Amino acid sequence: MTIDKTQIRNASTVIVLRDRMTTPRILMGQRGAKAAFMPNKFVFPGGAVDAGDANITLAGQLSDLCGERLKEDANPDMSHPLAVAAIRELFEETGQVLGKKGAWHGDVHPDWTDFAATGHLPDASALQFVFRALTPPGRPRRFDARFFLVDADALATDPDDFTAASDELSHLQWVSLTDVRAFDMPFITEVVLSEIEARATDPEPPQSVPFFRNNDEESLFIRLRGHAPTD
């Protein structure tokens, strides 16, 4: 049996949901044609955790419930940097700020200079951990991705203003859940969408979090409930 030795990186993805009680829409963008991972696909904003994410102070923490579920079958020290990465990637790729008004003290990490200039501190309290997926073996890049859901009402910025976004995603737009299946998306994005559609009008965190775990031995679809495995 050939073992896939591609490094698996921790990553955070953010699903921003708007008008959930009336005509729910989600924020998506298109990856570039030359992207090494999922070129041309429409995706949610997100990306790999950076080394500096562990040292960023949050103005508001993840809920205890979400924090415990992030620790299951994982390094318990990753909960904080995963939440930080979600906020950083959302800002970098869309220009949207998930934060509280406040001033940064001391030196600001270079990755956070533009965020700090908005006059906000990163706030993870509105994030809900809703899905986890491990990229299957054999792909050019592999990620252990945690998907976070957040209501657009929690954004500190105009949800229609993408002027501060980088060029990593193009065609940023709010897509209706009734129309999203017409877009060219990765398989795992479609799987996650099924979960989001099922709970679009429920503001509470899920009772358990689906984990699509692909490793060299097998592919499993399990659920994380916020406690250590018993086996």
C-alpha positions as CSV (number, residue, x, y, z in Angstrom):
1,M,0.0,0.0,0.0
2,T,1.3,3.4,-0.9
3,I,1.2,6.0,1.9
4,D,0.4,9.6,1.0
5,K,3.1,11.7,2.6
6,T,1.6,15.1,1.5
7,Q,1.7,17.4,4.5
8,I,-1.8,18.0,6.0
9,R,-2.3,21.6,7.1
10,N,-4.9,22.8,9.5
11,A,-7.3,25.3,7.9
12,S,-10.4,27.4,8.6
13,T,-13.3,28.1,6.3
14,V,-16.0,30.6,6.9
15,I,-19.6,30.4,5.8
16,V,-21.3,33.7,6.1
17,L,-25.1,33.4,6.1
18,R,-27.3,36.4,5.4
19,D,-31.1,36.8,5.7
20,R,-31.4,33.3,7.1
21,M,-35.0,33.7,8.2
22,T,-36.3,35.0,4.8
23,T,-34.2,34.4,1.7
24,P,-30.9,32.8,3.0
25,R,-27.8,33.7,1.1
26,I,-24.1,32.7,1.5
27,L,-20.9,34.6,0.6
28,M,-18.8,32.8,-2.1
29,G,-16.0,33.7,-4.5
30,Q,-14.2,32.0,-7.3
31,R,-10.6,30.7,-7.1
32,G,-8.2,31.6,-9.9
33,A,-7.6,29.5,-12.9
34,K,-3.9,29.1,-11.9
35,A,-4.6,28.2,-8.2
36,A,-2.8,25.0,-7.1
37,F,-5.8,23.9,-5.1
38,M,-9.3,23.8,-6.6
39,P,-8.8,26.1,-9.5
40,N,-11.8,27.9,-10.9
41,K,-14.1,26.5,-8.2
42,F,-16.6,28.6,-6.3
43,V,-15.8,28.3,-2.6
44,F,-16.3,29.9,0.8
45,P,-13.5,32.2,2.1
46,G,-10.8,30.4,4.0
47,G,-7.3,29.1,4.2
48,A,-4.5,27.5,6.1
49,V,-3.6,28.4,9.7
50,D,-0.5,30.5,9.9
51,A,2.1,30.2,12.7
52,G,1.4,33.7,14.0
53,D,-2.4,33.0,14.5
54,A,-1.7,31.3,17.8
55,N,-0.4,34.6,19.3
56,I,-3.3,36.8,18.3
57,T,-5.5,37.9,21.1
58,L,-9.3,37.7,20.6
59,A,-11.7,40.2,21.9
60,G,-14.3,37.5,22.1
61,Q,-13.8,33.8,22.4
62,L,-15.5,30.8,20.7
63,S,-18.3,29.3,22.8
64,D,-17.3,26.5,25.2
65,L,-19.4,24.2,23.1
66,C,-17.6,24.9,19.9
67,G,-14.3,24.9,21.6
68,E,-14.8,21.4,23.0
69,R,-15.9,20.0,19.7
70,L,-12.8,21.4,18.0
71,K,-10.6,19.6,20.4
72,E,-12.2,16.2,19.7
73,D,-9.9,13.9,17.7
74,A,-7.5,16.8,17.3
75,N,-4.7,18.8,19.0
76,P,-6.5,20.7,21.8
77,D,-4.2,23.7,21.3
78,M,-5.6,24.3,17.8
79,S,-8.9,25.7,18.8
80,H,-7.7,29.3,19.3
81,P,-5.5,29.5,16.1
82,L,-8.3,28.0,14.1
83,A,-10.7,30.7,15.2
84,V,-8.1,33.4,14.6
85,A,-7.4,32.0,11.1
86,A,-11.1,32.1,10.2
87,I,-11.3,35.8,11.0
88,R,-8.0,36.6,9.3
89,E,-8.9,34.7,6.1
90,L,-12.4,36.2,6.0
91,F,-10.9,39.7,6.1
92,E,-8.1,39.0,3.6
93,E,-10.3,37.3,1.0
94,T,-13.5,39.4,1.3
95,G,-12.6,42.6,3.3
96,Q,-15.3,41.8,5.8
97,V,-14.5,42.4,9.5
98,L,-15.6,40.1,12.3
99,G,-14.6,42.1,15.3
100,K,-15.3,44.6,18.1
101,K,-14.3,48.2,18.1
102,G,-11.0,48.6,19.9
103,A,-7.4,49.6,19.7
104,W,-4.5,47.2,19.3
105,H,-1.7,47.5,21.8
106,G,2.0,47.0,21.1
107,D,3.4,45.8,17.8
108,V,0.8,44.5,15.3
109,H,1.6,41.3,13.4
110,P,2.2,42.1,9.7
111,D,-0.7,39.8,8.7
112,W,-3.0,41.9,10.8
113,T,-1.9,45.5,10.0
114,D,-4.9,46.2,7.6
115,F,-7.4,44.6,10.0
116,A,-6.1,46.7,12.9
117,A,-6.3,49.8,10.7
118,T,-10.1,49.3,10.6
119,G,-10.3,50.1,14.4
120,H,-11.4,46.6,15.3
121,L,-10.2,43.7,17.4
122,P,-10.9,40.1,16.1
123,D,-13.9,38.6,17.8
124,A,-14.7,34.9,17.5
125,S,-17.8,34.8,19.7
126,A,-20.3,34.6,16.8
127,L,-18.5,31.7,15.0
128,Q,-20.1,28.3,15.2
129,F,-18.1,25.2,14.4
130,V,-20.3,23.2,12.0
131,F,-18.3,20.9,9.8
132,R,-14.8,19.3,9.5
133,A,-13.2,17.6,6.5
134,L,-9.9,16.1,5.7
135,T,-8.7,16.3,2.1
136,P,-8.5,12.8,0.6
137,P,-5.1,11.3,-0.1
138,G,-3.5,11.9,-3.6
139,R,-4.4,15.6,-3.8
140,P,-1.6,18.1,-4.5
141,R,-2.5,19.8,-1.2
142,R,-4.2,18.4,1.9
143,F,-6.0,20.3,4.6
144,D,-7.8,19.4,7.8
145,A,-10.4,22.0,7.3
146,R,-12.8,23.3,10.0
147,F,-15.9,25.1,8.7
148,F,-17.4,27.9,10.8
149,L,-20.8,29.4,10.3
150,V,-21.5,33.0,11.1
151,D,-24.5,35.2,10.7
152,A,-23.9,38.3,8.5
153,D,-25.4,40.4,11.2
154,A,-22.3,39.8,13.3
155,L,-20.1,41.6,10.7
156,A,-18.8,45.0,11.6
157,T,-18.6,46.1,8.0
158,D,-21.0,46.6,5.1
159,P,-21.7,43.1,3.8
160,D,-21.9,44.4,0.2
161,D,-18.5,46.2,0.3
162,F,-15.6,44.1,-0.9
163,T,-13.2,46.9,-1.7
164,A,-10.8,45.8,1.0
165,A,-10.6,42.2,-0.4
166,S,-7.4,40.7,-1.8
167,D,-7.5,39.3,-5.3
168,E,-7.4,35.6,-4.1
169,L,-11.1,35.2,-4.8
170,S,-12.9,36.9,-7.7
171,H,-16.6,37.3,-8.3
172,L,-17.4,37.7,-4.6
173,Q,-21.2,37.6,-4.2
174,W,-24.1,36.6,-2.0
175,V,-25.6,33.4,-3.5
176,S,-29.1,32.3,-2.7
177,L,-29.3,28.8,-1.2
178,T,-31.9,28.1,-3.9
179,D,-29.5,28.9,-6.7
180,V,-26.1,27.8,-5.3
181,R,-26.2,24.3,-6.9
182,A,-25.8,25.9,-10.3
183,F,-22.2,27.0,-9.4
184,D,-19.1,24.9,-10.1
185,M,-18.1,23.9,-6.6
186,P,-15.8,21.3,-5.0
187,F,-17.5,18.1,-3.8
188,I,-16.9,18.8,-0.2
189,T,-18.5,22.3,-0.5
190,E,-21.7,20.7,-1.8
191,V,-21.6,18.3,1.2
192,V,-21.2,21.2,3.6
193,L,-24.0,23.1,1.9
194,S,-26.4,20.3,2.6
195,E,-25.7,20.8,6.3
196,I,-26.2,24.5,6.0
197,E,-29.4,24.2,4.1
198,A,-30.8,21.9,6.8
199,R,-30.1,24.3,9.6
200,A,-30.3,27.7,7.8
201,T,-33.1,28.9,10.1
202,D,-31.7,27.5,13.3
203,P,-29.4,30.0,15.1
204,E,-28.2,27.5,17.6
205,P,-25.0,25.4,17.2
206,P,-25.5,21.9,15.9
207,Q,-25.9,19.1,18.4
208,S,-23.0,17.3,16.7
209,V,-20.5,18.2,14.0
210,P,-20.0,16.1,10.9
211,F,-16.4,15.0,10.2
212,F,-15.6,13.7,6.8
213,R,-12.3,11.9,7.6
214,N,-10.2,10.7,4.7
215,N,-6.9,9.0,5.5
216,D,-4.7,6.4,4.0
217,E,-6.6,3.5,5.4
218,E,-10.2,4.5,5.0
219,S,-12.8,7.2,4.6
220,L,-15.3,7.7,7.4
221,F,-18.2,10.1,8.0
222,I,-18.4,10.5,11.8
223,R,-19.8,13.1,14.1
224,L,-18.0,15.1,16.8
225,R,-19.9,15.7,20.0
226,G,-17.3,17.5,22.1
227,H,-15.8,14.6,24.0
228,A,-12.8,12.3,23.6
229,P,-13.3,9.1,21.6
230,T,-14.0,6.1,23.8
231,D,-12.1,3.6,21.7
